[in-house]
Amino acid sequence: MTLEKAKDFTLHRIIFGDMLLNWLLGVILLLAPGLVDQLIGGSPVLPDWVYRLIGIGFIGFAAWQTWIVRKDEINPPGLIFAALLAEGPVVLLTAALVFGNFPLYLLPKILLWIGNIYMLVLGVWYFYLARWITTRSATA
């Protein structure tokens, strides 16, 4: 795979798909926090305001992704920003899933672990691509 193909794939497939997912999750968390709470656990897992705050985070990131996709350009600082926004929640979610005593149903717990692994891999790819672009620019 060439660097240009990797950038194009990242922008038009990975970031675009992630953007759609982030808009969806953000809107759901913002508008229906009680429903989310009922679907993931046996008793209240988190207060509604926490779900709404997470939803606002998803929407904010999705708005940035929309801007990047419309601009049709991603650069190393943007990739590093995206990587950090992927890896930060990985640390928090891992800690919550391992050490938290949240009353989660099994399927939501599995889906949260899958999402966590997805975000970990996504962040690693963004860091890798940022380094690849930077290295290529330095040698050109």
N, C-alpha and C positions, 0 to 999 in steps of 0.2 A: 504494500500500500504506500502510495506517495503521500507527502505532507499535504499537498493540496486536496487529495481525496479524503484524507483523515480530517482536515478542517471542514470540508464540505459535508462529510458524513456526520460529524459532530454537530454542526450548526443545523443542518436540515433534517436530520433524523433524531439524534439524541436530544439536543436542546429543544427542538420543536415538540417532540413527544413528551418530554419532561414538562415543558411549558403547559401543554394541554392538561396533563395530570395535576400540575400545581394549581391551575385555575379551578379545576373540578374540586379538588380537595379543599382549597381555600374557601370556595363558595359554600360547600357543604358544612365545613367547620364553623364558618361565620353565621350561616343562617339556621342551622339545625344542630346545635351542640348537644341538646338533650337527646335527640335521636341517636347521634353518634355514641354518646355515653351508654345508652341502652343496648346498642348493637355490640359494643365491645366488652361489656362487663356485667356482672351479676348485680352490682350495686353501684351507686355513684363512684366513678373512677376518678374524675377530675371535676372541678367547678366549671360551669359554663363559660366564665370569663377566660379560663385557660384555653379552652377549645377555640374561642373567638380570637384570642391573641395568636395562637398557632395559625388559625385561618388567615389572619391579617398578614402574618409572615409569609405564608404560601402565596397569597395574592400579590404581595410586594415583589417577591422573587419572580413570580410569573409575569408581572408587568415588565420587569427588567429583561426577562427572557424574550418577551414579545418585542421589545425595543431592539434587542440584539438580532433577532430573526428578521425583523423588518429592515434593519440597517444592513443585513447580509454580511456581517463581518464580526469576527471574534478575534481578540488579540490576547497575548499572554496575561496582562493584568486582569482582563475580564475572565479568563479561564481560571486564574488563581482565586479571584473573588467567588466564582461559581464553585470551585473545589472547597473553599473554606465554608461556604454556605451548605455544602453537602456533608462535609466531615464534622462540623460542629454538632449538628443534630445526631450524628452517628454516636458520638461520645455520650451525649445526654440520653439518647434512647437506649443505648447498651447498658448504661448505668441503671436506668429505670427498670429495664427488663430483667437484669441480673440481680440487682439489690433491692428494688422496690417491691413492695408487697401489694401490688395492684390486683384487684379481683377481676382479671381478664378471662374471657372464655378462651378455649384452646385455639379455635380458628383465627380470631383476631390476633392472638399472641403469635401464631405462626406467620400471619400476614405482616405483622410488625417486624418480625425477624427478617423476612424476605425483603421488605422495604429497606430495612437497615443495611442489609448486605448490598442491595441495589445502590443505595446512596454511597456506601463505602467504595464500591467499584467505580461508580460515576466520578467521585472525587479524585480517586487515583488516576483515572483516565484524563481528567481535566489537568491535573498536575503534570502528568506525563506529556500531554500535548503542548502545554505551555512551555515546558523545558525543550521539547523538540523544536518548536517554532523559534525559541530564543537561541538555541544552539545553531540552528540553520541560518538565522539572521547574522549571527556572529561570524560564521565561516563564509558567508556570501560576500 
